[in-house]
């Protein structure tokens, strides 16, 4: 896999949840590779009960040769102003947001010194990764809640501001496993200028320079509403089913690439190196 995070901002590794922590660990291996020997801060802020999260990641990353891990947890937003909390970022070249509730992440960390330190690390070339809730919070418009495994109903969707590490996308996770295509279509119907990106479990996108590459065992679904000719999102009753015409869907797997500016998949590397280890 090419290393496109070597200059300028570092990569974002956006994970759909339940990434492999015992076998090949393709996704966590990418996080470890981009640390380049520095410290990894594991932020368990999204969880109301964070016990066990850090220990599980400590064990997994130790198997990959990463031993300088520290946990960041804040119970209340005021703690994100605490100088002692900020010391965990000393020497850090990466931040990993674990799963839980994405609204906790955005409400506890948004516009705080902790968020600014995360951005500084990212802008200095460090890696920022997030799984499940930690994936959803990366976008500027964040999908918070909506029904799964059914046709989307107008008014059933809850959106909020995320951390905005990547712009012009809305990210959903546990995608195929929880049948979330309906709610992602609803989010895109409300915000057709933004691409919807649905990420399966044990699957991630590695995003750098407005392009991403897929890693993992599942699929990535990209919903493009730029060419939509009709939707009933503004006119229908709140309990009415969504209607939307001429939406474009891309389905990508391990090794595939996508350009966010052109809104198109790109041709994988000719030597097939990016597909090494694919399943």
N, C-alpha and C positions, 0 to 999 in steps of 0.2 A: 504493500500500500504506500502510495506516495505521501510524503510529509509536506503538506502545504501550509503548516502553521509555524514555519521556521522564521518568518519575518512579519513584523507588524503584530496585529492581534493574533492571539492563539486560537486553536480550534474550539468549537463547541461540540460536545458529544452528547447527543440527545437520545435517551433510551426509553423504550416503551414499557419497561418494567420487567420484573422476574428474569433479569439477566443471569446467565450461567455463572455460578460462583464455585463450581466443583470440578468441571470437566476442562474443556479447551479454554474456556473463559476468553473468547475472542474479543468481546467488548471491553472487559476490564483490562485486558492486555493492551488495548489501544490507549486507555487512560494512563496506564503505567508507562507506556512508551513515550507519551507526550510530556510526562513529568520531567524527563531528562535529569533524574537524580534528585529533584527537589522534594519538598514536603507536600503532602496532600492533606487538605483540610476537608474532613467529612462533616457536612452540615446536616444534622438530623432535625432541623428546625420544623420541618413539615409534619412531624409526628407529635401527637398529643402525649404519647407514651414511648419515648425513644429508646427505652432499654432493649438491648440486644442488637440494634441496628449497627452500631459502631463495631461491636465485637465480631459480627459476621463479616463486615468489610475488612476489618483488620486481619482476620484469618485468610481471606481470599487474596488480598493484596500482598500479604507476606509470602504466599506461594509464588507470587510474581516478582519477588525481590524488592518490594516496596515496604520498608519498615518504619519510615518517618511519617506516621499518620497521627493526626490530632483531631479530636471531635469539637465541633462547634454546636452548642445548643443554647437557645434563648427561650425562656419561659414567657417573658413579657417583652414588649417592644423597647422599653427603657433599657434593657440589658444590651441592646444592639448599639447603645451609645457608650458602653463601658470600655475604658482603655484596656482593662484586663482581658476582655473578650477579644479585642483586636490583636493582642499579642500572639494568638494562635496562628496568625497569618505570617509571622516572621519566618522568612526563608521559604515560603510556600510558592510553588510553581503550578499548583492546581487546586481546584475546589470541586467537590462532589456533593451534589444535593440528593439526599435520599428521598424515599417516597413518603406518602402520608396525605396531607391536605394542602393543595397548592395555595389556597387562600391564606393559610398560616404563613407560608413563605413570603408572599407579597405584602401582607399586612404587617408582619413583624420586622421585615428587613428593608422594605421599599423606602428609599430616600433616607437611609441611615449611614453612619460611618462603616458598618459592616458591608452594606451593598457597595459603597464606594471602594472599599478594599478589594472586593471581588472584581469590580470593573478594572481597577488598577492592575491586578494580576493578569486579567484577560488581555488588556491593552498592551501589557509588557511581553506578551507572547505565551502566557500560561494557558493551560487547558481548563475549561469549565465544563463539567459533566453534570447531568441530572437524569434520574430515573423516575418514571411514573409521575407523581406530582412535581418532582424536580425537573421533568421534561416540559410539562405544561407551562411552568412559570417563566420559561426562557423567552417566550414571545411577548410582543408589546400588548396584543389583545389575547387574554388568557381564557380558555374554556374552563369554567368552574364546575358546572353541573348540568345534566340533561339526561333524559331517559335513554337507556341502551336497549338493544335487541328489539326495536320496534320502529315503525315509521315515525319520523319527527313530527311533533305537534307544535304549532305556532304558540309561542309563549312559554314553552317548556324549557327554554335554554337560559342559562345564567352565564354571562361573560363579565370579566373584570380586567383591570390593567395588570399585566405581568411585569417582569423586570426589564423587558425590552432588550435583551441581549441579541436577539435577531428580530429584524423588522419585517413587516408585510407578510407574516404567516400566523396561522393559528394551529397549535399543536394538540393532538389528542393521543392518548396512550392506552395500553391494554386493548388494542384496537379491534382486531378480528376476534379475539377471545371473548370480548364483551359486546360484540355486535354494535359498534359505535358509528357505523357509516351514516345512519340517519341524523345523529346530532351534529356530525361534522358538516354534512350538507346544510343543515340549518344554520350553522355558524357562518358558512360561506355565503349562504343566501343573504344573511344580514350584512356581511362584509365582503362583497365580491371582489374588491381590489386585493384582498389577502388570500394567499394560497392556504388551503387546509391540508395539513400533513398528519395522517394517521399512522402510528407506529405500533407494530405488533410487539408482543413480549419477546424477550431475548433477541431484540433487534434494535439497531441504533442507526442514526445518521451522524456522520462526522462532517461538520460544516466549517468551511473556511473560505474566505474570499467569495462569498455569495454562491458557492457551489457545495454540494454535499455528496458523500459516498455512503452507500449502505453496507452495514456490517451485521452479521447475525443470521439466525435460522429462519426468521419470518419475513414478512413483507412490509413495505412502505407504500401507503396510498396517498397520492397527491391529487387533491380536488381543486380544479381551476374554474372559478366562476366568471372569469373575464369575458367569456363569450355568451353568457346566459342571456336569453332573449325574453324570458318571462319568469317571474316567481310571484307567489301570492303572499309573501312574507309581510307586506305592509297592509294588505286589505283583508285577509282572512281573520276569522274569530280565533281567539287564543287556543281553543281546543281543536282547531281544524288541522287536518293533515297538510304537510308541506307539499306544494307543487313547484317544480323548478324545471325549466327546459334548457337544453343545449349546454349542460355542464360537462366539462372534460375531466376524465379520470385516468391517471397513470398508476400502474402497479409495478413496483420495483423490488428487486431482491438483492442478495449479497453481491457486492461488486459493481452494481449499477450506480450511475451518477446522475445528478440533476443540477441544472443551472437555474437559480432563482430569478435572475434578471431576464433571461429569455423565456422562462417558464417551460423549459423543454428538457427531456433527458439528454445526456451527452454520451458519446461513444466511449465504452470502457477502454482501458489501456490495451494496446495491441498485443503485448506480451503476456496478458492474462495474469500478471502478478497480483493485481488487486483482488483476484478471485481465489488466491491461495487460501486453503483452509475452508472454503465455502462448503455449505451443507445443503 
